[in-house]
């Protein structure tokens, strides 16, 4: 799949001394529905006031590394963003451009695709995935060797064998170890898997049809509805369990001679918001204005556990940590009354085509290699993670792999890449809006499920109008008609091309 040979060049490019001979460990932490304004440090900088939900661990990452001020998720929704981050491809390159939402749907990731796990494993890394997947997968129908492709929700039990994740999960994407929730905490598939096998949450666990009547906590089922689940499913305990599994992976691999890569995709702060009473003796539930804000504290605790494990195992100084989110933040009306803005002051939120829907926290920490307290205004996207990790692994992507992924290593070193990203193609959510960014200009197009309809509906200049105020929407201004047409044609040409957008 890959060709070796870039690693020595990268060592020179980053100015690494000859005394540093090992590849760095890599930890990718991706939150779920965390917006810019959910990060305490960003809130303080924006408002000058203390955050309603302090995030000292995430703030510490921001202070220890590089904060990217113009970073974006590939989409404004979860599932499609995860495909793009995992493969380095824009979503329109897959059979399911708006996302593989069902737990039993065919994966959008092909055998020839590079993935975060495949490139790092090929480069000699021990690889682990812990957290929320939401990329589909293969499970057998009960009593059959045929894959079950039905819905994962319903009022009646479904005909799926949930004891074994047969294929197209983390175990087939290059990960040596995984502890995975097929669709996070929101359901409607409430089962955890370790290396492809159902992980019983308690000794007396059974696979049952979870409903409001059979669940231990009936509130959580209401988000996505009834479905197959572990009889001991309790969403308030899930984040702690995931963190424990991730810490275990870090400590085990830190004792090995080969470097490790941990991909940690937390389900926080996605609905349902079910904070635990406490974590390590520290009260959590009810300590902020809302359960949503409580869950931001839970996420921060997860980050703290991972960083602490790196330090205790002696791996921290030789580890690249990337922290980001799969899309913009959630609206929280009650918290907003008190001054909390998950969108960080930008227009829109999760699912929206405006900046609040896809502008996300993006922090890189690498002690001694990335300047602490630094900031970059470079345009970056979640797809860029793949090429960056491939370069660290000493692997060269093939022509049809990571086609929209730009290597961020030069930016980490404080240098301008020879071919920086100047345009970005991404999308919003369930209303099928497409987004094209060209320099400071942003074009929003209304599309359809098949991506056949593309009507330009908004044109903003983000430098002059960062809040995307409608009174400065130039879509119907005759003097901007040429720009609208040119950007629209460029987007269509890129989408229809089979060529790479990245170097």
C-alpha positions, 0 to 999 in steps of 0.5 A: 500500500505504501512506499518508505523513504520520507522519514529522514527528510521529515527529520531534517525538515523539523530540525530534529537533532541526530540524538532523536532517533525514534518516531514519535508516539501519536495520540489523536483525541476527537471530541463529539459535538464540541465547539470552539466556545466549549473550550475554556481558554477560547471562552475567556479570550472571547468574553474576558469571563470565566467559563461556565464549564472549566476545561483545564486539561484542554486549556493546558494542551492549547498552552503547550502547543499550537492552536489553529484558528482557522480549522474545520471539520470536514462536515457539520455532522458526525458520521460523514466527518469520521469517514473524511478524517479516517481516510483523508478524502472529501465525502463526495468520493464515497458512496455515502457522501452524507454519512453512513448512519446505520450501524449495519450499513456497508462501510464507505471505506474501501480496501484500497483506501488509506486509513489512520490505522493502516498508514501508522501500522505500515510505518511500524506503529502499534495501533489502537482505536477507542471510542465512537465509530459511526462508520457502519460495519458487518454483522451477521443475521442471526443463524446466517452467514449473510450480512445484516443490512437492516435498520438498527432501530425499531420497536421490535427486536431485529434479526442481527447477531450482535455477539460478533463484529464480523468485519469493516470495523477498526480491526479491518482498518489497521488497528491492532486493538480496539474498544469500540461503540458502533454509534457512540452513546446515542444509540440505537445500538447500545453495545460495546466491542473489544477486538470485535467481540461483544464486551459484557458490561457486567457478569450478568449482561445479556443482549436484549431489546432496549426500550424505555421499559427495559433500559436501566435509564429510560431517558437515554433511549429517547434520543434515537429510539429502541434497539439491541443493547447490553442489559447493563447499558448505562451511558453515565459510565461509558466515558470512564470506561473508554478512558480506562481502556485508552489508558491501559493501551497507552501504558502497555504500549509505552513499555514496548520498543515500537511507537504507538498510535492511539485514536481516541474518539470520545462520544462526549459531548453528544446527546444524551447528556448523562453526566456521572455523579463523580469522577475520581471523587470529583463531583460532576453531575449538577456542578454547572448550569446544564447537563451539557456543560457537565459533559464538557467537564467529563470530556476534559477529565478524559483528556486529563486521563490520557495526558497523565498516562503519557506522563506517568509512562514516560511517553509524553515527551516523545508524543504528538497529541492532536485534539479536535472535534468532529463538528461544531458545537451544540446549542444550549439555550439555558447556558447561552443565557449565562453567556456560554456560546458553544459556537465560540461567537460564530454564526450557526452550530452543529448541522449548519453551513455557517462557521459555527457548524464546522469551525472546530478546536484544533490543537497540536502538542509535541514537546520540544518540536512544536512551540508552546503557546503558538498559533497558526492562521493556516486553513486546515481541515480534518482530512489533513490528519491522514497525510500528517500521520502518514508522513510521521510514519515514513509512509508515502500515500499512493495517488488515490489515497488521502486525496484531500489530505495536506501534510501539516508537519511544516506548519507544526515546525512554524514553516509555510508549506510549499503548497499550502491549502488555499481552498476547502470543499466541505458540507453541512448536515441534514439539509444537504448544504455544500460549502466551498471556501476560496481564500476569504470567500465562502460560497454555500450551495443548496444540494440534494441527497445525490449531489446533483442539484447545486444552487448557490444561496450565500456568498460571504467574505469572512475577512470583512464579515466573519459573523456571516451577517445576512445583510452582507450576503452578496449572493444576489448582488450583480457585482459579485455574479462573476465570482459566484459563477466562478466559485460554483464552477470550480467546486463542480469541476473539483467534485467531478474530477478524479484527481487529487486536491492535495499535493 
